[in-house]
């Protein structure tokens, strides 16, 4: 399933479904950046993935001005997914996330089965 389709199946938290076509470019940018950063992390001895993933979550919170993808008063739609989606959707596609947090398993809301994960290079 394409990334835009996956995003369109997510409820924003306020009863509105996300507009995957609007958010796909920024979601792919987040995923590409994460891929690159995790490749660099593999070169570091004793890299602390927990600290890294928490820092990513703070970054997404600080740099995701809207909480959904509805147009603002000027008609502009924030092209970034809501911060909680940026964090959960991005990280849930990476094996390192599951290795850092082994309690995230099938049945956990953020969990994505390995065959359904998408990697962007």
C-alpha positions in Angstrom: 0.0 0.0 0.0 1.3 3.4 -0.9 2.3 5.9 1.9 -0.4 8.3 0.9 -3.0 5.5 1.2 -1.6 4.4 4.6 -1.8 8.0 5.9 -5.4 8.4 4.6 -6.4 5.5 6.9 -5.3 7.4 10.0 -7.7 9.5 12.1 -6.1 12.7 13.1 -7.3 12.5 16.7 -10.2 14.9 16.3 -12.5 12.7 14.2 -11.0 13.8 10.9 -9.2 11.4 8.6 -5.8 12.6 7.3 -5.4 13.7 3.7 -2.6 11.4 2.6 -2.1 13.1 -0.7 -1.4 16.4 1.1 0.9 14.8 3.7 2.8 12.2 1.7 5.8 14.4 0.7 6.6 15.5 4.2 6.0 12.0 5.6 8.4 10.6 3.0 10.9 13.3 3.9 10.7 12.2 7.6 11.1 8.6 6.7 14.1 9.3 4.4 15.7 11.4 7.1 15.2 8.6 9.6 16.7 6.1 7.2 19.8 8.2 6.8 20.1 8.9 10.6 19.7 5.3 11.5 22.4 4.3 8.9 24.7 6.8 10.7 23.7 5.4 14.1 24.8 1.9 13.1 28.4 3.3 12.8 28.3 4.4 16.5 29.3 2.0 19.3 26.6 1.7 22.0 24.2 4.1 20.2 21.3 5.0 22.5 18.2 4.5 20.3 15.9 5.4 23.1 17.4 8.9 23.5 17.5 9.3 19.7 13.8 8.3 19.2 12.7 10.6 22.1 14.7 13.5 20.6 12.9 12.8 17.3 9.6 13.0 19.1 10.5 16.3 20.6 11.6 17.7 17.2 8.3 16.6 15.6 6.3 18.3 18.4 8.3 21.5 18.1 8.1 21.6 14.3 4.6 20.5 13.6 2.6 23.7 13.9 -0.9 22.2 13.2 -2.6 19.4 14.9 -4.4 18.2 11.8 -4.4 18.8 8.0 -7.5 21.0 7.7 -7.0 24.4 6.0 -6.2 27.3 8.2 -8.0 30.7 7.9 -5.9 31.5 4.8 -6.8 28.2 3.1 -3.2 26.8 3.6 -3.1 23.2 4.6 -0.1 22.2 6.8 1.8 19.6 4.7 3.2 17.9 7.9 1.3 15.1 9.5 0.2 15.9 13.1 3.1 15.5 15.4 1.9 12.3 17.0 1.5 10.8 13.5 4.9 12.1 12.4 6.4 10.2 15.3 4.4 7.0 15.4 4.0 6.6 11.6 7.7 7.3 10.9 9.2 5.2 13.6 6.8 2.2 13.3 8.4 1.4 9.9 11.9 0.8 11.3 13.2 -2.4 12.9 15.4 -0.4 15.2 12.2 1.1 16.8 11.0 -2.4 17.7 14.4 -3.4 19.0 14.5 -0.3 21.2 11.0 -0.9 22.5 10.3 -4.7 22.6 6.9 -4.1 24.3 5.6 -2.7 21.0 4.2 -5.8 19.5 1.2 -7.0 17.5 -1.9 -5.5 19.0 -0.1 -2.3 20.1 -1.7 0.7 18.3 1.6 1.9 16.8 2.7 -1.6 15.6 3.0 -2.2 11.9 3.6 -5.8 10.7 7.0 -6.3 9.0 5.4 -7.1 5.7 3.4 -3.8 5.8 6.3 -1.6 6.6 7.6 0.8 4.0 11.2 2.0 3.7 12.0 5.1 1.8 15.6 5.6 0.6 
